[in-house]
Amino acid sequence: MAARRSKPQRGVADTDAPTYPEPITQADRVIIEMRKFITAAVLLNARIAEKLGLTMTDVQVISVLQLYGPSTPSRLGAATGLSSGGVTVALDRLEKASYIRRQPNPGDRRSLLIALVPSALAKLAKYFESANAAARKALAKLPERDLEAVFRFFETMREHRDAEQSK
């Protein structure tokens, strides 16, 4: 695949042009746009983590708990890719910062459930409000069938990722 090079503007070096493979298929175009979106999301999370005095890992652990509810440390490890030691270190930081609490697991008395502290969640939510509002505004411009396609896309990508991780 040839690298995509745009014609340099007057006074702008050609090295400033994006250099990613030329999109050949619609899937290639989707992958490039997905990468751009993920990059922007990661950078937003990094700025928020910095403002809150947290690490990127901490913000992702909080996100997993928001999406899936109280979880065992082993489930958090599977969802984040962290080792058991890495999960423990992240949970220690989050507990010290009052974002989570460890509680007995009613389904298995040998393990714990990690739950978010609601007041900490409210503090975190204010940092994501404008991004969520902007996303809702953009999505409101799409017809229902497009929204369904977007939903199916993300659902398919998640199912594929989950299947790959379970191998």
C-alpha atoms as one frame of an Amber mdcrd trajectory, in Angstrom:
protein
   0.000   0.000   0.000   1.294   3.406  -0.884   1.476   6.072   1.777  -1.089
   8.837   1.458   0.547  12.156   0.718  -1.358  15.340   0.171   0.032  18.066
  -1.986   2.053  20.406   0.248   0.602  23.869   0.729   2.793  26.829  -0.023
   5.169  27.295   2.906   4.212  23.969   4.530   6.707  21.135   4.398   5.526
  17.853   2.879   6.592  16.175   6.123   3.496  17.724   7.760   1.165  15.603
   5.613  -0.430  12.501   7.160   1.409   9.322   6.282  -0.900   6.377   6.668
  -1.778   3.760   4.100  -4.026   4.979   1.333  -7.567   3.822   2.080  -8.482
   1.152  -0.422 -11.771  -0.019   1.031 -14.564   1.404   3.135 -13.210  -0.718
   6.010  -9.826   1.028   5.692 -11.552   4.404   5.903 -13.515   3.290   8.975
 -10.331   2.048  10.661  -8.564   5.377  10.068 -11.509   7.376  11.424 -11.768
   4.981  14.372  -8.067   5.528  15.131  -8.573   9.307  15.019 -11.543   9.025
  17.383  -9.706   6.723  19.794  -6.681   9.029  19.809  -8.872  12.015  20.698
 -10.611   9.996  23.441  -7.314   8.823  24.918  -5.981  12.379  24.975  -9.197
  13.617  26.627  -8.870  10.892  29.272  -5.223  11.857  29.822  -6.170  15.513
  30.407  -8.942  14.513  32.809  -6.676  12.083  34.674  -4.069  14.814  35.065
  -6.642  17.320  36.377  -7.864  14.773  38.921  -4.385  13.654  39.989  -5.054
  10.145  38.663  -3.289   7.942  36.144  -4.742   6.858  32.804  -5.059   3.351
  34.258  -7.088   4.722  37.161  -9.506   6.457  34.786  -9.904   3.260  32.751
 -10.593   1.171  35.872 -13.263   3.709  36.855 -14.709   3.489  33.350 -14.875
  -0.322  33.516 -16.669  -0.090  36.862 -19.103   2.481  35.431 -19.876   0.279
  32.434 -20.077  -3.119  34.143 -20.862  -2.323  37.770 -19.149  -3.720  40.861
 -16.484  -6.198  39.815 -13.961  -8.549  41.325 -10.294  -7.640  40.999  -9.813
 -10.595  38.613 -12.608  -9.336  36.350 -11.001  -5.872  36.360  -7.705  -7.490
  35.404  -9.344  -9.301  32.493 -11.132  -6.152  31.338  -8.070  -3.906  31.567
  -5.267  -6.326  30.736  -3.561  -5.511  34.033  -1.770  -8.147  36.070  -3.151
  -8.941  39.519  -0.400  -6.781  41.008  -1.243  -3.945  38.623  -4.918  -4.149
  39.579  -4.007  -4.055  43.280  -1.828  -0.971  42.823  -4.556   0.826  40.837
  -7.221  -0.123  43.396  -5.014   1.070  46.246  -4.635   4.480  44.528  -8.365
   4.720  43.791  -9.319   3.718  47.327  -6.900   6.264  48.801  -8.443   8.944
  46.541 -11.957   7.811  47.679 -13.144   6.720  44.216 -13.792   3.080  45.095
 -14.520   0.862  48.054 -13.733  -2.783  48.539 -16.634  -4.817  49.901 -17.325
  -8.491  50.554 -18.510 -10.449  47.524 -21.869 -12.054  48.407 -21.372 -14.587
  45.598 -17.927 -15.741  46.783 -16.800 -15.032  50.324 -13.163 -15.596  49.316
 -13.172 -12.550  47.024 -14.062  -8.880  47.077 -16.244  -6.681  44.947 -14.929
  -3.304  43.919 -17.609  -0.603  43.785 -17.511   3.068  42.843 -18.227   5.688
  45.482 -21.210   7.691  44.139 -19.926  11.086  45.325 -16.629  10.521  43.519
 -18.535   9.609  40.384 -20.348  12.941  40.457 -16.988  14.725  40.652 -15.726
  12.779  37.648 -18.910  13.276  35.598 -18.450  17.031  35.311 -15.283  16.484
  33.282 -17.100  14.352  30.711 -20.310  16.421  30.449 -19.211  18.610  27.536
 -17.804  15.670  25.538 -21.010  13.686  26.082 -23.169  16.685  25.132 -21.137
  17.213  21.945 -21.480  13.532  21.049 -25.243  13.616  21.591 -25.503  16.745
  19.414 -23.530  15.084  16.605 -25.519  11.842  16.865 -28.817  13.750  16.778
 -27.977  14.713  13.177 -27.952  11.081  12.063 -31.026   9.170  10.952 -32.154
   6.264  13.151 -30.891   3.632  10.658 -27.387   5.156  10.789 -27.435   5.124
  14.581 -28.418   1.454  14.463 -25.469   0.776  12.120 -23.098   2.625  14.456
 -24.415   0.613  17.399 -23.994  -2.674  15.490 -20.467  -1.646  14.500 -19.375
  -1.045  18.101 -21.176  -4.161  19.300 -19.427  -6.250  16.623 -16.030  -4.759
  17.434 -16.531  -5.454  21.164 -17.649  -9.037  20.516 -14.624  -9.614  18.268
 -12.273  -8.150  20.900 -13.843 -10.265  23.637 -13.496 -13.419  21.507  -9.829
 -12.615  20.773  -9.087 -11.986  24.462 -10.640 -15.287  25.507  -8.322 -17.313
  23.233
